[in-house]
C-alpha cells in the first residue's frame, strides 16, 4: 500500500487566492515496481457550508 511522507497534512489558506494557487503538496510512495508502484491522488468529497469541497479546491491526480 502507498505510504505518505507525513502522517497528517494541514495548511492555512489566505482569503481571495487566485484560481490555481498552490495550497498544499503531499507525497506518497509505493514500494511495488512499475505500474503497481503508481500512486494517484484524489480528495474525499466533503461539504463546506453546504457546497461540495471540490467547488473550492482540486488535486492533481498524478502529482498530489
Residue pairs with C-beta under 8 A, 6 or more apart in sequence:
1 30
2 28
2 29
2 30
2 39
3 28
3 29
3 30
3 31
4 26
4 27
4 28
5 26
5 27
5 28
5 29
6 26
9 24
9 26
10 24
11 23
11 24
13 23
17 23
23 57
25 63
25 64
26 41
26 64
27 64
28 39
28 41
28 64
29 37
29 39
30 36
30 37
30 38
30 39
31 37
39 64
40 61
40 62
41 59
41 60
41 61
41 62
41 63
41 64
42 59
42 61
43 53
43 54
43 57
43 58
43 59
45 52
45 53
45 54
46 52
46 53
47 53
48 56
